[in-house]
Amino acid sequence: MSVNDLTATAPTDLRGLLTSCRGRIEVSQERVAGMVGVSSRHYGNLERGNVQRPSKLLLDRVADVLKMSTAEKQSMYRLVRGAPAA
């Protein structure tokens, strides 16, 4: 599988990216929230894109817990800023 194949199937919204990563490691929203150190409600809001300007620390913790690749982490930051995932 080439990089282009991976890009073509990559999630294009924050919800898709976070749920994809969460599904890959088979954890619930509640478990991610606990590991990140936020409430389940707050993490659920983040996953739905309903958190205005989440902190870099929060996003870094989410990336670590979800075992995101560098490319996934970069996509998450672009999506949070409202830019295309690329």
C-alpha positions as CSV (number, residue, x, y, z in Angstrom):
1,M,0.0,0.0,0.0
2,S,1.4,3.4,-1.0
3,V,1.3,6.7,0.9
4,N,-1.3,7.8,-1.7
5,D,-3.5,4.9,-0.8
6,L,-3.3,5.7,2.9
7,T,-4.1,9.4,2.2
8,A,-7.1,8.5,0.1
9,T,-8.7,6.5,2.9
10,A,-7.7,8.9,5.8
11,P,-10.5,10.5,7.7
12,T,-11.3,14.1,6.6
13,D,-12.9,15.3,9.9
14,L,-11.9,15.3,13.5
15,R,-14.6,12.8,14.5
16,G,-13.5,10.4,11.9
17,L,-9.8,10.7,12.8
18,L,-10.3,10.3,16.6
19,T,-12.9,7.4,16.2
20,S,-10.6,5.6,13.8
21,C,-7.6,5.9,16.1
22,R,-9.7,4.9,19.1
23,G,-11.2,1.9,17.3
24,R,-7.7,0.8,16.2
25,I,-6.7,0.4,19.9
26,E,-10.1,-0.7,20.9
27,V,-10.9,1.7,23.7
28,S,-14.1,3.6,24.6
29,Q,-14.5,7.3,24.8
30,E,-14.7,7.0,28.6
31,R,-11.4,5.1,28.8
32,V,-9.7,7.7,26.6
33,A,-11.1,10.5,28.7
34,G,-9.8,8.9,31.9
35,M,-6.4,8.3,30.4
36,V,-6.2,11.9,29.1
37,G,-7.4,13.3,32.3
38,V,-10.7,15.0,31.2
39,S,-14.3,14.1,31.7
40,S,-16.1,11.8,29.4
41,R,-18.3,14.6,28.3
42,H,-15.4,16.9,27.5
43,Y,-13.7,14.2,25.4
44,G,-16.9,13.4,23.6
45,N,-17.3,17.1,22.8
46,L,-13.8,17.1,21.5
47,E,-14.4,14.1,19.3
48,R,-17.5,15.7,17.9
49,G,-15.6,18.9,17.2
50,N,-17.5,20.9,19.8
51,V,-14.5,22.1,21.8
52,Q,-13.4,25.6,20.9
53,R,-9.6,25.9,20.7
54,P,-8.5,22.8,22.6
55,S,-5.1,23.3,24.2
56,K,-2.0,21.8,22.7
57,L,-1.5,19.9,25.9
58,L,-4.9,18.3,25.6
59,L,-4.3,17.4,21.9
60,D,-0.8,16.0,22.7
61,R,-2.3,13.8,25.5
62,V,-5.0,12.6,23.1
63,A,-2.4,11.8,20.5
64,D,-0.3,9.8,23.0
65,V,-3.2,7.9,24.4
66,L,-4.5,7.0,20.9
67,K,-1.0,6.1,19.8
68,M,-1.3,8.4,16.8
69,S,1.4,8.4,14.1
70,T,3.1,11.7,13.3
71,A,0.9,12.0,10.2
72,E,-2.3,11.5,12.2
73,K,-1.2,14.0,14.8
74,Q,-0.5,16.6,12.1
75,S,-3.9,15.9,10.6
76,M,-5.5,16.4,14.0
77,Y,-3.9,19.8,14.4
78,R,-5.0,20.8,10.9
79,L,-8.6,19.7,11.6
80,V,-8.7,21.5,14.9
81,R,-7.7,24.7,13.2
82,G,-10.4,24.1,10.6
83,A,-7.9,23.3,7.8
84,P,-8.3,20.3,5.5
85,A,-6.6,17.1,6.8
86,A,-4.4,17.0,3.6
